[in-house]
Amino acid sequence: MSDFAGNEELLQDFLVEAGELLSSVDNMLVELEKDASNKSLLNDIFRGFHTIKGGAGFLNATNLVTLCHRTENLFDKLRNEQIVLSAELLDVILAATGQVRVMFESLERQRMPAPAPVEILNALESTSEARPAVGSLDVPAAQTVAAPLVAAPASSSESAPIVDWALLHGALLADATAAQTSPATHVEEVRNSQGRRATDEANANFSKAGRRENDKVAVKESTIRVDTERLDQVLNLSGEIGLTKNRLVCLRGDLLQGKDTATTLRALDEAVSQLDLLVGDLQNAVMKTRMQPVGRLFQKYPRMARDVARQLGKDVDLEIVGEETELDRTMIDELGDPLVHLVRNAVDHGIESPEERIAAGKPPKSSVRLSAEQIGDRIILEISDDGRGMRADVLRRKALEKGLIDVETANSMDDKQSLHLIFLPGFSTKDKISDVSGRGVGMDVVKTNIQKLNGRIEIVSVPGQGTTISIVLPLTLAILPVLVVRLGEQGFALPLSMVREMIPIEPDHVQAVNGRATMNLRNEVLPVTTLAELLDWPIEASPKYGVLLQTAERSLVLAVDGFVGRDEVVIKPLHGVKPKGVAGATMNGDGSVVLVLDMEALLATASFSTSADLFAVLPKTAADSSLASGESSGEAEAAGQ
């Protein structure tokens, strides 16, 4: 039973507002570390905790009120210059914000949050009481391993125990990082115990982080904030469509009564054109109501990058650009985990240690840039760093050592394809496994999730200079631009984002190279496969047309029987059946069913070894050598014109 019976609406409003406020506080804390004397930031953070405390008070969440109150007191001391901020103290503050998130998770399950760990409460209280400065305690190495996090008071008159900051920093940082990177996960309630040992706490941090990852609860927000001007636009367009519908009904009546004069037909044509324009405008307006700034997604990453960098002993500055860029809300929800992996990988794998950077002539502080930009009907998200970069030959060697590819595949890969080896399941360049990385999981999930969003990933890396990973996404998943092609009389829709051009296929343009069908198009040797072969579709005749497809890793020619045209479709799922490589279905203008293809899934299993008998005539084997010398490139170029 809910602990908030009768207050569910108030609780949801609080979680939405407080969640956004806490993310903003996290980012301000990262900025505060760069400028500890910034009074404006100190005041804003103080007000943030005060606001959350006030909302928690309305809900009678006393444990959340207590935690926010102690943190609020600490910031009151900071802004009045009674204490000085240090990196270790900031770790404690960030641990407190992480615990606030844990309490939010309890509230999401409509349960009163448990008390915060005693280590955090005592640390906040001790600092607020102007105890010795953080980092001033000289803790022997042996004590760091086994001593309690909180020492007993020297006398009963002391109002709070003295905190062993060195131990607190190590024990709380991992827990705060895990809470930040998995904000929607189920977290065990932590019991208060002053006698907890540092070794137990360190071991518990690793196990708790693992449980959080495995026990992840998919909590999706079912509400969205929409600008009232956008809703007004939708309402106005709906009214216009209603008027046009009435006009069409009237014209239909005239036609049924035999009034098929030129004036009536012209009026009908005008009404249909008007309806077409209005429906298009309505689609765009409704789509815009689903759009949200990516800033709400980006706001949690500065804190996460800071925590991971501290854990690895690195100095990283995360720059965020293009926060106002808008993206479909559904896509924002699905991008959270992939971006977590990419940002963590940039800090862990991409960025060198300060010592390595100095030795390489770089500044000790590294830079990671997370940006978003709309270009045409696509959204480009980029994660770039100025780190060590990636070497294609090293990636191929690692993949061979791990048995992820064979020698033939490795020898046939160019540098661009080699960079994409990082997305193979089980691939890792690290020799040692840590709590941050090294197991070879994560990047394969990134690729899978991006493909589900009809997006693609591109990589540019320069050894010694850095790496840029770009995620190219459509504006929305609601409407998909497609190219409709034919196999026999059946229509199939290909994502237009993958289509470079359409070309004719003449039998003598297809040549066999090492048993595989290829075409030479403008001096680019491209593999050829047929859509019929990919779908195991009956082959009625040799295909005469080709679609030049471009993926992140390769270009290829897809042979088809014919073209229907370009369209923008709404994909409908196929219930109870899952044909190979079919994402869903839509309706053509003539009422026929068109299957929408999942080309990434189809190409992932393609062998690109189209049989020679799929085409009417293939050149003799002797032509293979002419292909290598480029003698037939003129014909291929002519075919592509």
C-alpha positions in Angstrom: 0.0 0.0 0.0 1.2 3.5 -0.8 2.6 5.7 2.0 1.1 8.7 0.1 -2.5 7.7 -0.3 -4.5 10.8 -1.4 -1.3 12.8 -2.2 -0.1 10.9 -5.3 -0.6 13.9 -7.6 1.4 16.2 -5.2 4.1 13.5 -5.0 4.5 13.3 -8.8 4.7 17.1 -9.1 7.3 17.2 -6.4 9.4 14.4 -8.1 9.4 16.2 -11.5 10.3 19.6 -10.1 12.8 18.3 -7.5 14.4 15.9 -9.9 15.2 18.7 -12.4 16.3 21.0 -9.5 18.7 18.3 -8.1 20.3 17.8 -11.6 20.8 21.5 -11.8 22.4 21.5 -8.3 24.8 18.7 -9.4 26.0 20.7 -12.4 26.4 23.8 -10.2 28.5 21.8 -7.8 30.8 20.8 -10.6 31.1 24.4 -11.6 31.7 25.4 -8.0 34.7 23.2 -7.8 36.3 25.3 -10.5 35.4 28.6 -8.7 34.9 27.9 -5.0 34.4 31.6 -4.1 31.5 32.1 -6.5 28.8 33.6 -4.2 26.1 33.3 -6.9 26.6 29.6 -7.2 26.7 29.1 -3.5 23.5 31.0 -3.1 21.8 29.1 -5.9 22.8 25.7 -4.5 21.6 26.8 -1.0 18.2 27.7 -2.4 18.1 24.4 -4.3 18.4 22.3 -1.2 16.1 24.7 0.7 13.4 24.3 -2.0 13.7 20.5 -2.0 13.5 20.5 1.8 10.3 22.5 1.6 8.6 20.1 -0.8 9.7 17.1 1.3 8.2 18.8 4.3 4.8 19.0 2.6 5.1 15.2 2.0 6.2 14.6 5.6 9.4 12.9 4.2 11.3 13.6 7.4 14.5 11.7 6.5 14.8 13.7 3.3 14.1 16.9 5.2 16.9 16.0 7.7 19.4 15.3 4.9 18.6 18.5 3.0 18.6 20.6 6.2 22.1 19.5 7.1 23.4 20.1 3.6 21.7 23.5 3.6 23.4 24.4 6.9 26.8 23.5 5.4 26.2 25.8 2.4 25.1 28.5 4.7 28.5 28.3 6.3 30.2 28.2 2.9 28.5 31.3 1.6 29.2 33.1 4.8 32.9 32.1 4.5 32.9 30.3 7.8 34.4 27.2 6.2 36.3 26.6 2.9 35.4 24.3 0.1 37.9 21.6 -0.8 37.8 18.6 -3.2 37.3 16.2 -0.4 34.4 18.2 1.1 32.8 18.4 -2.3 32.9 14.6 -2.5 30.9 14.5 0.7 28.4 17.0 -0.7 28.1 15.0 -3.9 27.6 11.9 -1.8 24.7 13.7 -0.1 23.1 14.6 -3.4 23.5 11.0 -4.5 21.6 9.9 -1.3 18.9 12.5 -2.1 18.5 10.6 -5.5 18.2 7.3 -3.6 15.4 8.9 -1.5 13.7 10.1 -4.7 13.7 6.5 -5.9 11.8 5.4 -2.7 9.4 8.2 -3.3 8.9 7.0 -6.9 7.8 3.7 -5.4 5.5 5.7 -3.1 7.4 4.7 0.0 8.9 6.9 2.7 12.7 7.1 2.3 14.9 5.4 4.9 17.4 7.6 6.9 20.6 8.6 5.1 23.7 6.7 6.1 25.2 7.9 9.4 28.5 8.6 7.7 27.0 11.2 5.4 24.9 12.9 8.2 27.9 13.0 10.6 30.2 14.3 7.9 27.8 17.1 7.1 27.1 17.9 10.7 30.8 17.9 11.6 31.7 20.3 8.9 28.8 22.6 9.7 30.1 22.7 13.3 33.4 24.1 12.0 35.4 20.9 12.7 39.0 20.7 11.4 39.4 21.5 7.7 38.9 18.6 5.2 42.1 16.8 4.4 43.9 18.2 7.5 43.8 14.9 9.4 47.0 12.9 8.9 45.8 9.3 8.6 48.4 6.5 8.5 48.1 4.1 5.6 47.4 1.1 7.9 44.5 3.0 9.5 43.1 3.9 6.0 42.5 0.2 5.4 40.8 -0.9 8.6 39.7 2.0 10.8 36.1 3.0 11.2 34.9 5.8 9.0 33.7 7.8 12.0 35.8 8.0 15.1 34.2 8.0 18.6 34.0 11.4 20.4 36.9 12.2 22.7 34.4 13.2 25.4 30.7 13.1 25.9 30.5 16.9 25.7 31.2 16.9 21.9 28.1 17.4 19.8 29.3 15.3 16.8 31.9 12.7 16.1 35.1 13.7 14.3 35.1 12.4 10.7 38.0 10.5 9.3 37.9 12.4 5.9 40.4 10.2 4.1 38.3 7.1 4.7 35.1 8.8 4.1 36.3 10.1 0.7 37.1 6.6 -0.6 34.1 4.9 0.8 31.5 7.4 -0.3 32.8 8.4 -3.8 32.1 5.0 -5.4 28.6 5.0 -3.9 27.8 8.5 -5.1 29.1 7.7 -8.6 26.9 4.6 -8.8 23.9 6.5 -7.6 24.5 9.2 -10.2 25.0 6.9 -13.2 22.0 4.8 -12.4 19.4 7.3 -11.3 16.4 5.1 -12.0 17.6 2.0 -10.3 16.4 0.1 -7.2 18.7 0.7 -4.3 18.8 -1.2 -1.0 17.9 0.8 2.1 21.1 1.4 4.1 21.0 0.8 7.8 22.7 3.2 10.2 25.7 1.7 12.0 28.5 3.6 13.6 30.6 0.5 13.9 30.8 -0.2 10.2 34.4 -0.8 9.0 36.0 0.8 6.0 36.9 -2.6 4.4 33.2 -3.7 4.7 32.1 -0.5 3.2 34.5 -0.7 0.3 33.4 -4.2 -0.6 29.7 -3.3 -0.2 30.2 -0.4 -2.7 31.2 -2.8 -5.5 28.4 -5.2 -4.8 25.7 -2.5 -4.5 26.8 -0.9 -7.7 26.5 -4.3 -9.4 23.0 -4.9 -7.9 21.9 -1.5 -9.1 22.9 -2.3 -12.7 21.2 -5.7 -12.6 18.0 -4.6 -10.7 17.4 -1.6 -12.9 13.7 -0.6 -12.9 12.5 0.9 -16.1 10.7 4.0 -14.8 9.5 6.0 -17.8 7.9 9.4 -17.3 4.4 9.4 -18.8 4.0 13.1 -18.9 5.6 15.9 -20.9 5.7 19.7 -20.7 4.4 21.4 -23.8 4.5 25.1 -24.6 0.9 26.4 -24.7 1.7 28.2 -28.0 2.3 24.8 -29.6 -1.0 23.4 -28.3 -2.8 26.5 -29.6 -1.3 25.8 -33.0 -2.5 22.2 -32.9 -6.0 23.4 -31.9 -6.1 26.0 -34.7 -5.1 23.5 -37.4 -7.7 21.0 -36.1 -10.3 23.7 -36.6 -9.1 24.4 -40.1 -9.2 20.7 -41.0 -12.7 20.6 -39.7 -13.8 23.4 -42.0 -12.1 21.7 -45.0 -13.8 18.4 -44.1 -17.2 20.2 -44.2 -16.3 21.6 -47.6 -15.4 18.1 -48.9 -18.7 16.7 -47.6 -20.6 19.5 -49.4 -18.7 18.8 -52.7 -19.4 15.1 -52.4 -23.1 15.8 -52.1 -22.9 17.9 -55.3 -21.1 15.1 -57.2 -23.7 12.6 -56.0 -26.4 14.9 -57.4 -24.7 15.0 -60.8 -23.2 18.4 -60.4 -19.9 17.4 -61.9 -19.2 20.7 -63.7 -15.7 22.1 -64.2 -16.3 24.5 -61.3 -17.2 21.7 -58.9 -14.2 19.6 -59.9 -11.9 22.6 -59.5 -13.3 23.3 -56.1 -12.8 19.6 -55.1 -9.2 19.8 -56.3 -8.6 22.9 -54.2 -10.2 21.4 -51.1 -8.1 18.2 -51.4 -4.9 20.3 -51.8 -5.9 22.4 -48.8 -6.5 19.3 -46.8 -3.1 17.9 -47.8 -1.3 21.1 -46.6 -3.3 21.2 -43.3 -2.6 17.6 -42.5 1.1 18.1 -43.2 1.1 21.2 -40.9 -0.8 19.3 -38.2 1.7 16.4 -38.3 4.6 18.9 -37.8 2.8 20.7 -35.0 2.0 17.4 -33.2 5.5 16.2 -33.7 6.8 19.5 -32.1 4.8 18.8 -29.0 6.9 15.7 -28.5 10.1 17.6 -28.8 12.2 18.4 -25.7 15.6 20.2 -25.3 18.4 17.7 -24.9 19.7 19.8 -22.1 17.4 17.8 -19.7 19.4 14.7 -20.8 22.8 16.3 -20.7 22.5 17.9 -17.3 23.5 14.8 -15.4 26.8 14.1 -17.2 29.1 16.9 -15.8 28.6 15.4 -12.3 29.2 11.8 -13.6 32.3 12.8 -15.6 33.7 14.6 -12.5 33.1 11.5 -10.3 34.7 9.1 -12.7 37.6 11.4 -13.2 38.2 11.7 -9.5 38.0 7.9 -9.1 40.7 7.5 -11.8 42.9 10.3 -10.6 42.3 12.4 -13.8 41.5 16.0 -14.3 38.6 16.4 -16.8 36.6 19.4 -18.0 33.3 18.3 -19.6 32.0 21.0 -22.0 28.3 20.9 -23.0 27.2 22.6 -26.3 23.8 22.8 -27.9 21.6 22.2 -24.8 18.7 23.9 -26.5 18.6 21.5 -29.5 15.2 19.7 -29.5 14.7 15.9 -29.9 11.8 13.6 -29.7 11.0 12.8 -26.0 10.9 9.1 -26.6 14.5 9.3 -28.0 15.7 11.3 -25.1 14.5 8.6 -22.7 16.4 5.9 -24.8 19.6 7.9 -25.1 20.4 8.0 -21.4 22.3 4.7 -21.1 24.3 5.0 -24.4 25.5 8.4 -23.5 26.5 7.2 -20.0 28.7 4.6 -21.6 30.2 7.0 -24.1 31.0 9.7 -21.6 32.5 7.2 -19.1 34.6 5.6 -21.9 35.9 9.0 -23.0 37.1 9.7 -19.5 38.4 6.2 -18.8 39.8 5.0 -22.2 40.2 8.2 -24.1 41.8 10.5 -21.6 45.3 10.0 -20.4 46.5 10.5 -16.9 47.9 14.0 -16.0 51.5 12.6 -16.1 51.0 11.0 -19.5 49.5 14.3 -20.9 52.4 16.3 -19.6 54.9 13.9 -21.1 53.1 14.2 -24.4 53.2 18.0 -24.3 49.6 18.4 -23.4 48.0 20.4 -20.6 47.3 18.2 -17.5 43.6 19.1 -17.6 41.8 17.2 -20.4 38.7 18.2 -22.3 35.6 16.2 -23.2 32.9 17.8 -25.3 29.3 16.7 -25.5 27.3 18.5 -28.1 24.0 18.4 -30.0 23.1 20.0 -33.3 20.2 19.8 -35.8 21.3 19.6 -39.4 18.3 19.3 -41.8 16.1 16.5 -40.6 18.8 14.9 -38.5 20.2 15.4 -35.0 23.9 15.0 -34.5 25.2 14.2 -31.0 28.9 14.2 -30.6 31.2 13.1 -27.7 34.8 14.2 -28.4 38.0 14.2 -26.3 41.5 15.4 -26.7 43.0 12.2 -25.4 45.2 9.4 -26.8 43.0 8.5 -29.7 42.6 5.0 -31.2 44.9 3.0 -33.6 43.1 0.8 -36.0 45.9 -1.8 -36.1 45.8 -2.1 -32.3 42.1 -2.6 -32.4 42.4 -5.3 -35.1 45.1 -7.1 -33.0 43.0 -7.0 -29.8 39.9 -8.4 -31.7 42.1 -11.2 -33.1 43.5 -12.0 -29.7 40.1 -12.3 -28.2 38.8 -14.4 -31.0 36.2 -11.9 -32.0 37.3 -11.8 -35.7 39.4 -14.2 -37.9 42.5 -13.4 -39.8 40.7 -13.1 -43.1 38.3 -10.6 -41.7 41.1 -8.6 -40.1 43.0 -8.4 -43.3 40.0 -7.2 -45.3 39.1 -4.4 -42.9 40.1 -0.8 -43.5 40.8 1.7 -40.7 37.2 3.0 -40.6 35.8 -0.5 -40.2 38.4 -1.3 -37.6 37.4 1.6 -35.4 33.9 0.0 -35.2 35.4 -3.1 -33.6 34.9 -1.4 -30.2 31.2 -2.1 -30.5 31.7 -5.9 -30.7 30.4 -7.7 -27.6 33.3 -8.6 -25.3 35.8 -6.2 -26.9 38.0 -4.2 -24.6 41.5 -2.7 -25.0 42.1 -2.9 -21.3 44.2 -5.8 -19.9 43.0 -5.3 -16.3 39.4 -5.2 -15.2 38.3 -2.4 -12.9 35.0 -1.2 -11.4 34.9 1.4 -14.2 35.6 -0.7 -17.3 37.6 -3.6 -18.8 34.9 -6.3 -19.2 34.0 -5.5 -22.8 30.3 -4.7 -22.1 28.6 -1.5 -22.7 29.7 -0.4 -26.2 27.8 -3.2 -27.9 24.7 -2.0 -26.0 25.4 1.5 -27.3 25.3 0.4 -30.9 22.2 -1.8 -30.4 20.3 1.0 -28.7 21.2 3.6 -31.3 20.1 1.2 -34.1 16.7 0.8 -32.4 16.3 4.5 -32.8 17.0 4.3 -36.5 20.3 6.0 -36.0 23.9 5.3 -36.8 27.3 5.9 -35.2 30.4 7.4 -36.8 33.9 7.5 -35.4 36.8 9.7 -36.2 40.0 9.1 -34.2 43.6 10.5 -34.6 46.2 8.8 -32.5 47.7 11.2 -30.0 45.0 13.9 -30.6 41.7 12.4 -29.6 38.5 10.7 -30.7 35.1 12.0 -31.8 32.0 9.6 -31.8 29.0 11.0 -33.6 25.4 9.7 -33.2 23.2 10.6 -36.1 19.5 10.4 -35.3 16.2 11.2 -37.0 14.2 14.1 -35.5 11.4 11.8 -34.5 10.4 8.1 -34.4 6.8 9.0 -35.0 7.3 9.5 -38.8 9.9 7.8 -40.9 11.1 9.1 -44.3 11.5 6.0 -46.6 12.2 4.9 -50.1 9.7 2.3 -51.2 11.1 -0.4 -53.5 9.5 -3.5 -55.1 10.3 -7.2 -55.2 7.8 -8.5 -57.7 4.6 -6.7 -56.7 5.3 -6.4 -53.0 6.5 -3.1 -51.7 9.3 -2.7 -49.1 10.3 0.5 -47.3 14.0 1.3 -46.8 15.0 4.1 -44.3 15.8 7.1 -46.5 18.7 8.1 -44.1 20.7 5.1 -45.5 20.0 5.8 -49.2 22.8 7.6 -51.2 21.4 7.2 -54.7 19.5 4.9 -57.1 21.3 3.3 -60.0 20.5 1.0 -62.9 22.1 -2.5 -62.9 23.2 -3.9 -66.3 24.4 -7.5 -66.3 27.9 -6.6 -67.5 28.2 -4.1 -64.7 28.3 -6.8 -62.1 31.6 -8.6 -61.7 32.7 -11.6 -59.7 35.6 -10.9 -57.3 36.7 -13.8 -55.1 33.3 -15.4 -55.7 31.4 -12.3 -54.6 29.3 -10.0 -56.8 30.6 -6.4 -57.0 30.2 -3.2 -58.9 32.8 -0.5 -59.7 31.0 2.8 -59.2 33.1 5.8 -59.8 36.3 3.9 -58.9 34.7 2.6 -55.7 34.4 -1.2 -55.6 31.1 -2.0 -53.9 29.6 -5.4 -52.8 26.3 -6.2 -54.4 23.5 -8.2 -52.7 19.9 -8.6 -53.6 17.0 -7.7 -51.3 15.5 -11.1 -52.3 18.5 -12.9 -50.9 18.5 -10.9 -47.7 14.8 -11.7 -47.1 14.9 -15.3 -48.5 12.3 -14.1 -51.0 11.4 -16.0 -54.1 13.5 -14.8 -57.1 11.3 -14.2 -60.1 13.7 -12.4 -62.4 17.2 -10.8 -62.4 17.0 -7.4 -60.6 17.5 -4.4 -62.8 17.9 -1.6 -60.3 20.1 -0.9 -57.3 20.0 1.3 -54.2 23.4 2.6 -53.0 23.2 2.2 -49.3 25.5 3.9 -46.8 25.9 2.6 -43.2 28.5 3.7 -40.6 30.8 0.9 -41.6 30.3 0.2 -45.3 28.7 1.1 -48.6 26.9 -1.4 -50.7 24.5 -1.9 -53.6 21.1 -3.4 -52.9 19.5 -4.9 -56.0 15.7 -4.6 -56.3 13.1 -5.1 -59.0 11.8 -1.5 -59.1 11.0 1.7 -57.3 7.6 3.1 -56.0 8.9 6.4 -54.7 9.7 8.4 -51.6 7.2 8.6 -48.7 6.9 9.5 -45.0 5.2 6.7 -43.1 3.9 5.9 -39.7 5.2 2.4 -38.7 2.6 0.0 -37.3 4.0 -3.0 -35.4 3.1 -6.6 -36.6 1.4 -8.2 -33.6 2.1 -11.9 -33.1 4.6 -12.3 -35.9 8.2 -11.2 -36.3 9.5 -11.8 -39.9 13.2 -11.6 -40.4 14.4 -8.0 -40.8 10.9 -6.5 -40.8 10.4 -3.5 -38.4 6.7 -3.1 -39.1 4.2 -2.2 -41.8 2.5 0.8 -43.3 -0.1 1.5 -46.0 0.6 2.7 -49.5 -1.5 5.3 -51.2 -3.4 2.6 -53.1 -4.3 0.7 -49.9 -1.6 -2.0 -50.3 0.5 -3.1 -47.4 4.2 -2.0 -47.4 6.7 -3.8 -45.1 9.2 -1.5 -43.4 12.6 -3.1 -43.2 15.1 -3.1 -40.4 18.1 -2.8 -42.7 20.7 -2.8 -39.9 19.4 -6.2 -38.7 19.4 -7.6 -42.2 22.9 -6.3 -43.1 24.3 -7.6 -39.8 23.8 -11.2 -41.0 24.5 -10.5 -44.7 27.3 -12.5 -46.3 27.6 -10.3 -49.4 28.2 -13.4 -51.6 25.3 -13.0 -54.1 25.3 -15.9 -56.5 26.2 -15.3 -60.1 22.9 -16.7 -61.3 20.9 -13.9 -59.8 22.0 -11.7 -62.7 21.5 -12.5 -66.3 25.1 -12.5 -67.4 28.3 -12.1 -65.5 31.7 -11.3 -67.1 34.1 -14.1 -67.5 36.7 -14.7 -64.8 39.3 -12.8 -66.9 37.3 -9.7 -66.2 38.2 -9.9 -62.5 41.7 -8.8 -63.3 40.4 -5.9 -65.3 38.4 -4.8 -62.3 41.5 -4.6 -60.2 43.2 -2.4 -62.8 40.2 -0.2 -63.1 39.7 -0.8 -66.9 35.9 -1.1 -66.5 35.4 2.0 -64.4 34.1 4.0 -67.3 31.2 1.7 -67.8 30.4 1.7 -64.1 30.5 5.5 -64.0 28.2 5.6 -66.9 25.8 3.3 -65.1 25.8 5.5 -62.1 24.9 8.7 -64.0 
